[in-house]
Amino acid sequence: MTARTLVLASASPARLRLLRDAGLDPRVVVSGVDEDGVTAPDPATLVVELARLKAVAVAGQLSGDELVVGCDSMLELGGEILGKPRDAADATERWKRMRGQSGTLLTGHAVIDVGAGRTVTGVAATTVRFGSPSDAEVAAYVASGEPLHVAGAFTLDGRSAPFVDGIDGDPGTVIGISLPLLRSLLAGLGVSITELWT
């Protein structure tokens, strides 16, 4: 039996690395979805809808039996939803607000079985406890450019890791894809994640 092809509808190197470290070797096809006009009644619904739109955009380009995975992440902090910062000033201001606080990182997931025309979705949430980096540390981090490319202006697997005191939940959710949730969603499509190991 030929192994199914997993397609990641994301340009995120962190998501790709997590999947590869878990024994998967997805093909990457960037969705090109414009996220700005998408709205939803709450953050969890929004990240799932964005993930679904990304997966649908990529699945529409395929015609085999591929499995397409779309994801989207946002940080909820004090009732506010934070995606990627607009610029360095926005990233700096966010970090000054996040210091010493806790937020919830939400990652929406959508998996489409192209051949069967079936879609499953879910959301994973992890609490993040931020440390209290100094103004100089925040400035150095923002100058690195890293926070401009990630939801919430931070990562667990990069330069901001020393500024995160801890998390409650799945670290993969914060990095960009929850592997336990992905396993569950694939099972909902009748696919064992072990069938996709390379």
TIBAPA-429284 format. One record per residue (C-alpha): x, y, z; residue in one letter; residue number from 1. Coordinates in pm, 1 decimal, padded with zeros to 6 digits. Layout:
<dopas>
DOPA x y z residu num
DOPA X Y Z A NUM
...
</dopas>
This chain:
<dopas>
DOPA x y z residu num
DOPA 00000.0 00000.0 00000.0 M 1
DOPA 00135.1 00341.5 -00096.9 T 2
DOPA 00174.3 00589.2 00187.1 A 3
DOPA -00058.8 00888.4 00178.2 R 4
DOPA 00097.2 01225.1 00100.5 T 5
DOPA 00076.3 01482.0 00378.9 L 6
DOPA 00063.7 01844.3 00261.9 V 7
DOPA 00131.4 02134.8 00498.0 L 8
DOPA -00058.6 02447.9 00395.7 A 9
DOPA 00186.3 02676.6 00574.1 S 10
DOPA 00516.8 02852.2 00520.1 A 11
DOPA 00602.9 02813.0 00890.9 S 12
DOPA 00946.9 02654.8 00935.0 P 13
DOPA 00857.3 02574.2 01297.9 A 14
DOPA 00549.2 02371.4 01195.2 R 15
DOPA 00750.1 02189.3 00931.1 L 16
DOPA 01027.6 02110.0 01180.8 R 17
DOPA 00778.3 01972.9 01436.3 L 18
DOPA 00621.5 01745.1 01176.4 L 19
DOPA 00959.9 01623.1 01052.1 R 20
DOPA 01081.3 01560.4 01407.4 D 21
DOPA 00768.1 01347.2 01457.4 A 22
DOPA 00860.1 01123.4 01162.2 G 23
DOPA 00648.0 01296.1 00898.1 L 24
DOPA 00774.1 01452.7 00576.1 D 25
DOPA 00503.2 01681.7 00442.3 P 26
DOPA 00508.0 01861.1 00112.5 R 27
DOPA 00473.7 02236.3 00170.2 V 28
DOPA 00222.4 02436.3 -00034.3 V 29
DOPA 00162.3 02789.9 00090.4 V 30
DOPA -00205.8 02884.5 00082.2 S 31
DOPA -00180.7 03257.8 00012.8 G 32
DOPA -00503.0 03319.6 00209.6 V 33
DOPA -00562.3 03686.4 00299.8 D 34
DOPA -00636.9 03669.2 00671.5 E 35
DOPA -00734.6 04033.8 00719.5 D 36
DOPA -01099.2 04011.1 00614.4 G 37
DOPA -01183.6 03697.5 00813.5 V 38
DOPA -01399.5 03746.2 01123.0 T 39
DOPA -01556.8 03514.7 01380.1 A 40
DOPA -01750.8 03552.9 01704.6 P 41
DOPA -01464.3 03433.0 01925.4 D 42
DOPA -01088.5 03363.2 01904.1 P 43
DOPA -01116.3 02982.7 01896.2 A 44
DOPA -01363.7 02994.6 01608.2 T 45
DOPA -01144.3 03246.9 01425.1 L 46
DOPA -00826.0 03036.7 01435.1 V 47
DOPA -01017.9 02728.6 01321.9 V 48
DOPA -01179.2 02918.9 01033.9 E 49
DOPA -00842.9 03058.4 00921.7 L 50
DOPA -00688.6 02710.3 00937.6 A 51
DOPA -00980.3 02572.0 00736.0 R 52
DOPA -00953.4 02844.0 00470.7 L 53
DOPA -00581.7 02775.0 00429.9 K 54
DOPA -00637.5 02400.4 00396.1 A 55
DOPA -00924.7 02452.2 00149.4 V 56
DOPA -00714.4 02687.4 -00066.0 A 57
DOPA -00439.2 02426.1 -00095.9 V 58
DOPA -00672.6 02127.2 -00132.0 A 59
DOPA -00834.4 02303.7 -00428.0 G 60
DOPA -00502.5 02276.8 -00613.9 Q 61
DOPA -00478.2 01899.0 -00563.2 L 62
DOPA -00660.8 01603.5 -00713.4 S 63
DOPA -00518.4 01292.3 -00550.1 G 64
DOPA -00559.5 01134.0 -00208.8 D 65
DOPA -00346.8 01387.5 -00022.3 E 66
DOPA -00410.8 01490.5 00336.6 L 67
DOPA -00386.7 01868.7 00373.4 V 68
DOPA -00312.9 02028.6 00709.7 V 69
DOPA -00385.4 02397.0 00771.0 G 70
DOPA -00310.1 02581.4 01095.7 C 71
DOPA -00343.0 02928.5 01239.4 D 72
DOPA -00230.1 03065.3 01575.9 S 73
DOPA -00316.4 03367.0 01788.3 M 74
DOPA -00243.7 03478.6 02142.3 L 75
DOPA -00528.7 03583.5 02370.0 E 76
DOPA -00399.0 03823.0 02635.1 L 77
DOPA -00629.5 04014.7 02865.9 G 78
DOPA -00923.7 03968.7 02632.1 G 79
DOPA -00730.8 04093.4 02329.6 E 80
DOPA -00639.8 03877.9 02029.9 I 81
DOPA -00284.2 03914.5 01903.8 L 82
DOPA -00158.8 03773.6 01575.7 G 83
DOPA 00171.5 03874.5 01421.2 K 84
DOPA 00282.1 04226.1 01519.2 P 85
DOPA 00252.7 04498.9 01254.3 R 86
DOPA 00608.0 04626.5 01302.3 D 87
DOPA 00893.6 04656.2 01552.5 A 88
DOPA 00715.6 04923.7 01757.8 A 89
DOPA 00408.5 04700.2 01789.8 D 90
DOPA 00624.9 04402.9 01894.1 A 91
DOPA 00800.0 04616.0 02158.7 T 92
DOPA 00472.0 04744.5 02299.2 E 93
DOPA 00330.4 04390.6 02312.8 R 94
DOPA 00626.7 04256.5 02504.4 W 95
DOPA 00600.4 04538.0 02756.7 K 96
DOPA 00233.1 04441.6 02811.0 R 97
DOPA 00304.2 04065.9 02823.6 M 98
DOPA 00577.7 04089.4 03089.4 R 99
DOPA 00475.7 03902.3 03401.5 G 100
DOPA 00136.0 03810.5 03251.9 Q 101
DOPA -00024.2 03487.9 03130.0 S 102
DOPA -00195.2 03444.5 02795.6 G 103
DOPA -00355.0 03163.1 02600.3 T 104
DOPA -00203.5 03056.7 02270.0 L 105
DOPA -00475.5 02916.0 02044.5 L 106
DOPA -00390.7 02711.3 01735.7 T 107
DOPA -00667.1 02613.9 01496.9 G 108
DOPA -00622.1 02298.4 01288.5 H 109
DOPA -00797.0 02174.3 00977.2 A 110
DOPA -00723.3 01846.7 00798.5 V 111
DOPA -00875.1 01772.1 00459.5 I 112
DOPA -00879.7 01428.0 00298.6 D 113
DOPA -00874.0 01545.4 -00064.3 V 114
DOPA -00977.8 01213.7 -00215.6 G 115
DOPA -01270.5 01158.1 00021.6 A 116
DOPA -01371.3 01524.5 00029.4 G 117
DOPA -01386.2 01520.4 00409.7 R 118
DOPA -01269.8 01790.2 00652.4 T 119
DOPA -01209.1 01774.7 01027.4 V 120
DOPA -01118.8 02069.7 01247.6 T 121
DOPA -01016.2 02141.9 01603.3 G 122
DOPA -00844.5 02393.4 01825.9 V 123
DOPA -00572.1 02347.7 02086.4 A 124
DOPA -00508.6 02594.1 02368.0 A 125
DOPA -00200.6 02630.6 02586.9 T 126
DOPA -00146.9 02880.9 02868.7 T 127
DOPA 00180.1 03073.2 02844.2 V 128
DOPA 00336.9 03237.5 03151.3 R 129
DOPA 00560.7 03521.9 03040.0 F 130
DOPA 00870.5 03626.1 03229.7 G 131
DOPA 00980.8 03984.4 03284.0 S 132
DOPA 01257.8 04067.4 03036.1 P 133
DOPA 01419.4 04407.6 03080.4 S 134
DOPA 01364.2 04690.2 02833.3 D 135
DOPA 01712.4 04620.0 02693.9 A 136
DOPA 01630.3 04250.8 02647.0 E 137
DOPA 01302.4 04334.5 02475.6 V 138
DOPA 01482.1 04581.1 02244.9 A 139
DOPA 01746.7 04321.0 02156.6 A 140
DOPA 01481.1 04059.2 02089.2 Y 141
DOPA 01275.8 04288.1 01867.2 V 142
DOPA 01594.1 04391.8 01682.6 A 143
DOPA 01655.4 04023.6 01600.2 S 144
DOPA 01346.6 04036.4 01376.5 G 145
DOPA 01208.2 03708.2 01509.8 E 146
DOPA 00893.6 03844.6 01681.2 P 147
DOPA 00772.4 04006.3 01358.8 L 148
DOPA 00707.3 03667.4 01197.8 H 149
DOPA 00520.3 03480.9 01472.9 V 150
DOPA 00180.2 03494.4 01640.8 A 151
DOPA 00194.2 03680.0 01970.7 G 152
DOPA 00545.5 03812.6 01894.3 A 153
DOPA 00720.8 03521.0 02065.9 F 154
DOPA 00829.7 03160.9 02018.8 T 155
DOPA 00913.4 02873.6 02251.8 L 156
DOPA 01177.7 02739.4 02016.8 D 157
DOPA 01372.7 03056.6 01944.0 G 158
DOPA 01532.1 03363.2 02096.1 R 159
DOPA 01238.2 03447.7 02321.5 S 160
DOPA 01244.0 03108.3 02497.7 A 161
DOPA 01438.5 03253.7 02796.1 P 162
DOPA 01159.4 03508.7 02844.0 F 163
DOPA 00884.9 03245.6 02889.1 V 164
DOPA 00867.0 03115.5 03245.9 D 165
DOPA 00649.7 02817.9 03161.0 G 166
DOPA 00344.2 02678.0 02989.4 I 167
DOPA 00043.0 02469.2 03081.9 D 168
DOPA -00045.3 02245.9 02789.4 G 169
DOPA 00110.3 02113.5 02470.8 D 170
DOPA 00425.7 02301.1 02365.0 P 171
DOPA 00354.8 02213.4 02000.7 G 172
DOPA 00040.4 02425.8 02016.8 T 173
DOPA 00258.2 02727.7 02094.5 V 174
DOPA 00519.3 02639.6 01832.5 I 175
DOPA 00247.8 02608.2 01568.8 G 176
DOPA 00090.1 02262.0 01549.4 I 177
DOPA -00041.1 02030.6 01820.5 S 178
DOPA 00073.1 01680.5 01734.3 L 179
DOPA -00174.7 01513.6 01974.6 P 180
DOPA -00461.2 01708.3 01813.6 L 181
DOPA -00329.7 01627.2 01464.5 L 182
DOPA -00324.2 01256.6 01558.2 R 183
DOPA -00683.3 01279.6 01678.1 S 184
DOPA -00802.0 01464.8 01366.1 L 185
DOPA -00632.1 01213.8 01136.4 L 186
DOPA -00797.7 00931.0 01330.7 A 187
DOPA -01129.9 01103.0 01264.8 G 188
DOPA -01054.5 01057.4 00894.5 L 189
DOPA -00963.5 00691.7 00945.5 G 190
DOPA -00589.5 00752.2 00917.0 V 191
DOPA -00334.6 00648.7 01179.3 S 192
DOPA -00049.5 00897.0 01215.6 I 193
DOPA 00190.8 00601.1 01213.9 T 194
DOPA 00084.3 00524.7 00855.9 E 195
DOPA 00238.1 00859.3 00757.5 L 196
DOPA 00577.5 00799.1 00916.0 W 197
DOPA 00864.6 00806.5 00668.7 T 198
</dopas>
